[in-house]
Amino acid sequence: MRDKDKAFCLDALRLMLNSRYFEEKTEELFKAGLIHGTTHLANGQEACQAGLCLALDDQDWIVPTHRCHGFTICKGSDPFAMFSEMFGSSHGLAKGLGGSMHMPDKKACNLGSSAVVGSGVPLATGIAFYFKRKGINNISVAIFGDGATSRGSVHESMNLASVWSLPVLFFCENNLYGMSASSSDMISIERISDRAASYSMPGVTVDGNNILEVYEACKKAVDYIKDGKGPYFIEALTYRTKGHSKSDRRLYRTAEEEAFWAEKDPIKNFESYLVKEGIFTEEEIKETEEKCRQGIEACAENALSKASDCLTEEEAMNLVYAGDET
Ligand SMILES: Cc1ncc(C[n+]2csc(CCOP(=O)(O)OP(=O)(O)O)c2C)c(N)n1
């Protein structure tokens, strides 16, 4: 049972903490006017990000959404390069040309995302098609929100993946809202995972705030897909504790609802579990938190100190029209 394995739990905790501290630092930098544009924070959704990525092999690919920071960290990207991307510097994952929503990283097998909701799902399906044609035993993961499930691209991809038995995991992070629209108002069924049956694939709903539950479900799905049995659908129920983007004042939800979900904080609950089970002491938890916070701070400071290292217009244009070897 891996949940009793201390090294695994330490990895899981570190990933979630790095992800949370990255978002907190990003918010601080935006508020200080040091980053421009917009951003979509995923505070509260860390168990989804870490649980999924821990179940993948390095060579499995992910295609995240506009709310991509946590998945990008958990798949192995360097937070320095991520902060640099938001500062627009040439040290960024997209050399500063993309910003918060565009953080592709070939080395980490992360295709990156786009602002177009649901657009990553056909891309992930395409990667799976490539794996199948080449006989490569890796999978791709299409990550998307509850809102995206109302888009045709998601249904078309699920249908094709099923017809062609492609090695793709459809991972739906149901954080209960698409911008200000509650998923219960926009989706005609209670469990989005029930949609999987229409495309002849297994579909499960898990507690997306419980890292161990997300990990176990993803591991099972990954094993199933790698056994050549075709696609799989996971719906992870979670909650974004911040607004949709930085200008959102969250007027569409109640203080009671937010308080209910604050109690279900994935990091605090995992930490309590680790102490209760005797896997970690309180001191070890504090130490881990401190190390992670300092690591993220150092990456942000380093990126800020190099923020003016920008591409020239000519370099940027050459990259825009470069071949795929860049
Ligand atoms: C095709 C398209 N339609 C609408 C939008 C505007 N938009 C941006 S994010 C968003 C909500 C997406 O909700 P969900 O898929 O649940 O992801 P979440 O933001 O909750 O992570 C919408 C409607 C868009 N970017 N692209």
Ligand as a Chemical Component Dictionary entry (heavy atoms), coordinates in Angstrom:
data_LIG
# 
_chem_comp.id                   LIG 
_chem_comp.type                 NON-POLYMER 
_chem_comp.pdbx_formal_charge   1 
_chem_comp.three_letter_code    LIG 
# 
loop_
_chem_comp_atom.comp_id 
_chem_comp_atom.atom_id 
_chem_comp_atom.alt_atom_id 
_chem_comp_atom.type_symbol 
_chem_comp_atom.charge 
_chem_comp_atom.model_Cartn_x 
_chem_comp_atom.model_Cartn_y 
_chem_comp_atom.model_Cartn_z 
_chem_comp_atom.pdbx_ordinal 
LIG C1  C1  C 0 -14.184 28.265 -26.517 1  
LIG C2  C2  C 0 -14.205 29.201 -25.351 2  
LIG N1  N1  N 0 -15.382 29.589 -24.839 3  
LIG C3  C3  C 0 -15.417 30.431 -23.765 4  
LIG C4  C4  C 0 -14.248 30.885 -23.218 5  
LIG C5  C5  C 0 -14.288 31.809 -21.984 6  
LIG N2  N2  N 1 -13.897 31.021 -20.816 7  
LIG C6  C6  C 0 -12.646 31.043 -20.336 8  
LIG S1  S1  S 0 -12.452 30.015 -19.036 9  
LIG C7  C7  C 0 -14.065 29.562 -19.081 10 
LIG C8  C8  C 0 -14.620 28.596 -18.068 11 
LIG C9  C9  C 0 -14.044 27.255 -18.205 12 
LIG O1  O1  O 0 -14.564 26.455 -17.181 13 
LIG P1  P1  P 0 -13.995 25.030 -16.902 14 
LIG O2  O2  O 0 -13.808 24.310 -18.188 15 
LIG O3  O3  O 0 -14.866 24.396 -15.898 16 
LIG O4  O4  O 0 -12.536 25.290 -16.300 17 
LIG P2  P2  P 0 -12.146 26.108 -14.986 18 
LIG O5  O5  O 0 -11.969 27.546 -15.410 19 
LIG O6  O6  O 0 -13.228 25.934 -13.993 20 
LIG O7  O7  O 0 -10.853 25.527 -14.530 21 
LIG C10 C10 C 0 -14.739 30.183 -20.109 22 
LIG C11 C11 C 0 -16.160 29.983 -20.430 23 
LIG C12 C12 C 0 -13.029 30.466 -23.792 24 
LIG N3  N3  N 0 -11.856 30.863 -23.297 25 
LIG N4  N4  N 0 -13.031 29.596 -24.828 26 
# 
loop_
_chem_comp_bond.comp_id 
_chem_comp_bond.atom_id_1 
_chem_comp_bond.atom_id_2 
_chem_comp_bond.value_order 
_chem_comp_bond.pdbx_ordinal 
LIG C1  C2  SING 1  
LIG C2  N1  SING 2  
LIG C2  N4  DOUB 3  
LIG N1  C3  DOUB 4  
LIG C3  C4  SING 5  
LIG C4  C5  SING 6  
LIG C4  C12 DOUB 7  
LIG C5  N2  SING 8  
LIG N2  C6  DOUB 9  
LIG N2  C10 SING 10 
LIG C6  S1  SING 11 
LIG S1  C7  SING 12 
LIG C7  C8  SING 13 
LIG C7  C10 DOUB 14 
LIG C8  C9  SING 15 
LIG C9  O1  SING 16 
LIG O1  P1  SING 17 
LIG P1  O2  DOUB 18 
LIG P1  O3  SING 19 
LIG P1  O4  SING 20 
LIG O4  P2  SING 21 
LIG P2  O5  DOUB 22 
LIG P2  O6  SING 23 
LIG P2  O7  SING 24 
LIG C10 C11 SING 25 
LIG C12 N3  SING 26 
LIG C12 N4  SING 27 
# 
